[in-house]
């Protein structure tokens, strides 16, 4: 018997955690953070108590109490006794997590999963996840690729001293451009460890695009999304193919990948299609090409400083602004995290990604800091040794504001106080506000823009971008219609959506199921 259980992502955007069971085999499709649910209880300064491990996440329903899935070093005394009466409690042996891409709403809660459970994904996604963890900070547990072990002391969970326990690296099985020099670079990046704690290194395991996992065939398809390395999955179960799209679109630079996926999927006659539906109400999406053309026109006519604000791992957008910088004779100023991410992508062999250490149009912004993290210190030293002349600070930007495009966003605004812009241009090239917290962030962005006297291009607030300065990472309504009408699955299950009404139109083609949280769906 085949079962599907949706622990999140079923009635909201993000947080996907989907359990697929076929006999004795259990696989999770993504294991992400539900920012909507987290936002009901926590913010940037208030988070789950790490000294109590899994307790707060179970108590608030952020994670299902599935015994056997999680890290044993995050189990505080009495944990399973306290939650054994939960309607979601089960004992479970999971063979693998299939990870679609490296956005936190799909991978963030991997931090709590046992490091003994292997993760299958693309090579690019694995290295982005490591870059994300290496450069991470704040009160969120970010142990997606390697784990700092905990121990019980006086009834609370404490991180074991670095001299007594190394980081425990997770087992990642990856497919992608695993050839020659690139795989050596990827292995070297995967092995990097910063700080005082050693690393119990586990090399990346190379797998095929079609892999056998515990006797079950799993197929991977690269797809177009706003982050590199995104994939869809197909699992050949005893009841037929179960396919999960992850997040995808067909209007980016890699739209051909999504087209190939749809064509190959139709030939499989899938029993079940689990499909994202973030923006089904969009009739015609803004393309990456339109974003490039509109932004280029603005920068060509801009006087003074230009600030480009876009998602932190939206590499296509970064490449668009790099090309704009090249065409307009400006330097693209990146943060240390941006440069670190580009280095990770180069190690993964991503085509078209520039080497930030040799690309003359890229500059590294050096912020004044009291304490610099070890990864950033190493990056600054490396950049200084190769291209010190392209390291810029506030004084250098302030002296010649018309020569730069700064890739800054919400948390970088204080650094602009040092630059003291004399007016200028602010291109907001990111998503609309999905919730009240994001709406407040957008109001603060508007306050900063007004303070500096920037001219705003792009859309702040809840309204979907219509000005042509942001392309969504998600497929639009007609694209979903084309997918379903081409593939014609027996069962369609929408996830990552709040618009159920849109999917009722497919009931003439297939059975449409809107899953309840934690309820097992039988596929017989």
N, C-alpha and C positions, 0 to 999 in steps of 0.2 A: 504494500500500500504506500502511496505517495501522499505526503502532507505538506502544506505550506502554512506557516504561522507568521503573521506580521506583528512585530513588537513595536514598530514605530514607522513613520512615513506613510501610514495608510490614510490619515485624514489631515495631513499637514505637509508643508514643504520642507523636506530635509529630515534627517534623523533615521534614515532607512536602516532597519535591522530585520532581515527576512530569513527565517529558518526554513530550509528545504530538507525533508526527510524522505528517504527511499529505503525501506527496510531498516537495516542497521546503520546506514550511512546518513550522517547529518552534516549539512553544509550551511553556513551563513552567507547570505548575499549582502555585503556591506555591514558595517557596524558603526553607524555614525552618531554624532551628537545632535540631539533635537534642541536647536536654539530657541524655538518657540516655547517648549515646555521648560527648559532651563530658565528662560527669561521670566517665567512666572514666579520664580523663587530666588534667582541669583542675578548678579550683575558683574561688572568688571572687578569689583572690589570684594564682593561676597560670593563665596563658592562652597562646594561640598567640603566638609572637614576631612582633610587627608589623613589625619591621625585616627579616623574611624573607618578608613578604607572604603568598602562598598556600602556601608550602612546607610548613609544619607541618600545615595542614589536609589537604593531599593525602597527606602521609606517613602520617597517622593514619586516613585513610579518612573524614574528616568532610566532605570535598567531593570529587566526582568530577573527575578531570582532563580537562575538556572544553575544548579549545583553541578560542577564539573567543567563549566565554561570559563570561569574567571581565575585570576591569579590567587593562589592560596596565601601569598604574603599580604594580601589586602583583606583577609578575613579576620575581623575582630572577634573576640570571644562571644559566643552565643548567637552569632550571625544567622546561622541556618535554623536554629531553634526559633529565633524571633520571626523569621519569614517563611517558615515551613507551612503556615496556614494560608499564605497568599494564593489567590486563584491562578497565579502565573508560576508557582513553584513547580519545578521538575528537576529530576536528575538526568543529566544529558552528557553524552560523549560526542563531541564535535570533531570531525576529521579535518576541516579546513574552513577558512574564511576567504571568500572570493571578493576582492576589493575592486570596485569599478573605477575609482579615481581618487585624487588626493585632496579633495575638499573636505573640511572637517565635519560637515554634516553627513559624510559618508564614511569617514575613517576615524573621527575623533575619539570614539569610545573603545577603539582597539587598545588604548592605554590600559584598560581594565581586563582585557582578555588574557588568558594564560599564554605565556611565551612558548609553551610547548605545542600550541596549535599553529600549524603553518598558514601563511597568508599567500594567496595566489593573485598575481596582478601583473601589470606591464613593468618592464624595466624602468621606464620613465617615471611611473607612479611611485615605485619603490624609492627612487633617488629623490624625488620631490618630498616624499614623506620624511626621509632622513634630513633633508635641508630644513624642512618645517620644524622638526624636533631640535636639530642642532642650534637653530637661531631663535627658538621659542623662549618665552618668558611669561611671567604672570602667575595667577593662582590656579590655572587650569593644568591638570595632569596631562603632560604631552610625552608619553612614552610609547609612541607608535612603532618605533623601530628597535629601541633598546630600553631595558628596564633597570632602574636602580632598586635593588631588593630592599624590602622592609623587614623589620622584626618587632616583636611585641616587647615593650618596656613599660612597666607599671600600668598595664592595661591599655596602652595606646600604641599605635603603629608608628615606628620611627624608621627613617632611612638608615640603613647600616653604614657605618663609617667606611669611607672610600678605601682605606687600607685593608679592610677585612672582606670586602666583596666587590668584584668588578661589575660593570654593567653587563647584563645578560642580553645578548642580541637575539632578536626574534628570527625565526626561519622564514625567509621570503623566497618563493618560487616565482621566477619572472620569465616572461617572453618579450621579444622585441628585437631590436637591431643588435643582436649579441654576437658581433663579429670583431675579430682582430684587436686593433688598438683600443677600440671603444670599450670592449668588455674588460680589458685591463684597467682602463681609466675608471670604469664603473666599480670594479672590485676595489680599487684604491680609494675611491670616494666612500664606498660602503665601510671601509675599514678605518677611516679617519675617526679619531676620538680626541676630544678636547677636555681640558681640565685635569684634575688629579686622579680621577678614577680610571682604572684600566678597563679594557673591553674584552669580554669573553666572546671572541669573534666567531661568527658563523657566516661563511661565505654565501653569497647569492647562489641559488640553485637555478640553473637554466632549464626551462621546460619548453615544450612545443606549443604551437597555437591550438592544438587539440591534445588534451592530456587526460590520462587515467588517474582518478583520485579515488582510492579505496574501492576500485572496481566499477566506478561510475565515470562515463566519458563526459568531459567538460570542454567546451569550445569557447575560444575568445575571439572577439571581433573589435579591432580598433574603430572608434567612432569620433566624430567631430564634436568638440565641446570647448568651453572657454579656458580649459586647462589642458596642457599636453598629456598624453598617455592614457586618456579615457578609453574604457572598453565596455562592451556589452558581453554578457555571458549566456551560453546555452548549456543546459545540463540534460543529457539523455537519460531519463529515468525509465523505470519499468512501465510507466504510464504514458511515455512519449516525451518529446522535447519540452522542457520548461525553459523559457527564455526571459532574461531580465535586461532591459535596455540600459540601466544606469541613467545618468544624465547625458543627453545628446542633442544635437541640432543638425541642420543641413544648410546653414547659411554662413558658415565660417570659411576660413581658408582651406579647411580639410573636409569640406562637404562631401567630396567623393568617397571618403571612408564610410560615411553614413549611407550613401547610395549603395555601395557594395554590400554593406551589412544587410540592408533591406532585401536586396536581390538574393543573396545567399540564404537569408532566413526564409524567404518564400518557398525555396526548394525543399526545406526541411519539414514543412507542414507541422508547425509546432502545436502541441496540445494546449499549452498555456503561454500567454504573452503578458509579462509584468511590465507595464509601460509608464514612464514618467509623464506628468501632465502639468508642469509648472505654469505655462502660459498658453493654455488652449484657446483663450479668447483672442489671441493675436492673429489677425488675418494675414498680414504681410510683415515679416520681421525686417528690422534694419540690419543690413549686412555689414560685415567687417570692412568691405570695400567702401561703403558709404561713410562709415565712421572715419576711415582714412582720408577720403576726399574732403569731407566737411572740416575735419580738424586741420588738414593741410591749408585750406583756404583761410581759416582763422589765423593760423600762425604766420602765413605769408603776409597778412595785413596787420599783424600785431606790432605794437611798439612796447618796449620794455620787457619785463619778465613774463614768461609763460609757465603756468603750473598745470600739469596734467594729472588728474586724479582718477585712478582706475584700480581694479581689484589686485591684490598683492601677488596672485599667481596667474594673472591673465597675460600670458606671454605673447599671444597674438597682438594684444593692444600695445604692449611694450615695443614689439617689433614695428608696429605701425608708426609709433611716435619716434622710433629710431630712424625710420626712413624719412619721416617729416623733418627731423633734425638734419639729416644729410642733405635734403633738398633745400632747406632754408639757411644752411650755414650756421646752425646753432649746435651746441653740445647738449646731449641728453644726460642730465644729472641723475644718477641712481643712488639709492641708499645701499648700505652694506648688505642688507638682506636681499635686495634685488640682484646684486653682483654674485652673491653666494648661490642664489637660485640658478642664475645663468650658468655658473660653473657646474652645478649638478646636472643641468640639461645637456651641456656639452659632454659630460662624462657618460650620459645615457645615449649619446650619438644622435640627438635630435637634429634633424635637418633644418638648416636655415637659422639656427641659433648662433649669434656671434660670440666670439671669444671676448669677454669684457676686458681682458688684460691686453689685447692687441687692437681692438676696435677703436680707431682714433676719435670717433664721434661720441664715445661714452666717457663720462667723467664720474668719479666717485665722490659723494658728499661726505665730508668728515664733520660730524657733530661734536660739540664740546661735551665731554662726559667725565664724571668723577671716577666711574669704574667701567672698564671695557671688558666685555665677556671674552673668554679665551678664543672662541671661534672668530670674533671680530678682530681681536689683536692679530691673529695669524693672517687674516685676510688683508688688513691694513699693511702689515709688513710685506706681504707678497706683492700687493699693488704698488707700494712705494718702491720696491726693488725693480719692478719692471717698467712702470710708467708714472713716476712721481708727479710729472708735470700735469697729469690729468686728475690729480686729487685736489678738490676745491673745498673751500670753507666759505663762511658767510661773507667775509670781507671781499673775497674774489668775486663772488656772485654780485654783491652789492655794487662793486666798482664798474661792472659791465653787464647790467641786467638784460640787455637785449640780445646777449649771446647765448642764452641758456633756455632750455626747457627742463623744468624740475619735476621729476616724478615723485610728487609728494601727495599725501592723503591726510585723513582726519588727525592721526596721531603725530603728524609732522608739523602741524601749524605752529607750535611754539618756536621751532627753529626758524620760521620766517620772521619772527621778531628780530632776530639777529641780522637778517638780510635787509630788513626795512624797505620793502618794495615801494617804489614810487608809482602806484597804480599797477597796471598790467592786465594779464588775461588769465582767467581760471577756467579750464575745460573740465567739467565734471563728466567723466566717461565711465560711470559705474551704475549699479542698479538702483531702482527706486526703493523707497522705504517700505519694508514688508511689515513692520510692527511699530508699536509706540516708541520703543527704545531707539530704533533707527530713525524715526521721525524726529525725535529730540536731537539725535546726532546731526541730522540735516539742518535743523534750525541753528545749531552751533556752527556748522560749516558756513551757513549764510551770514552769521554774525562775523566770522573771521573774514569772509570775502568783503563784506561791507567795511570792516575796520581797515583793511589794506587798500580799499578802493579798486579792487579787481572788477573787471567786466566778466560776468558769468556767461558761459556757454554750456548748454546741457540742462537737464531737468532735475531739480531737487524736490523732495516730498514724495507723496504716494503715487502721483501720476506716472504712468509708463512713459519711458523716453520716446518722444515723437520728433525731437529736433534733429536727430541724426548723429548724436555723439556717443551712443552706446548701443552695442549689439548684444542681445541676450545670449546666454549660453545654452538656452533651452529651445526645443523644437516648438514651432507654432501650430495652431489648430489645423490648417490644411495639411501640414506635414504629418501630423498624427493620423489624419484621415487617410492619407496616401499609404502610410505604414499599415494600418489595419485592413484597408481594402486590398492591399497587395498581398499581405501575409495570410489574412483570413484565419486567425487562430480559432480553436474551438472555444477557448476561455480567454477573456481579456480582464486583467486586474490592474486598474489604475493606482499608481502610488505617486508620492511626491507632488500632491495636488490638493487644492481646496475647492476645485470646481468639478463636482461630480456630475452636475447637470449636462456638461458637454459630452460626457461619455455615454449617456443614455442613447444617443443616436446610433450607436453601433449594435444595439440589441437585435437588429434585423440580420446582422452578419454573424454574431457570435454571442455566447453567454457572457454577460458583464457582471463581475463580482466586485463589490466594494467591501473589503475585508474589515472586520472588527478587530480591535487591538487584542492580541493574545489568543484569538480563537483559531483552532486548527481547521484548515480547509482540506477536505479529502479530495484527491484527484484519482478517481478509480477508473 
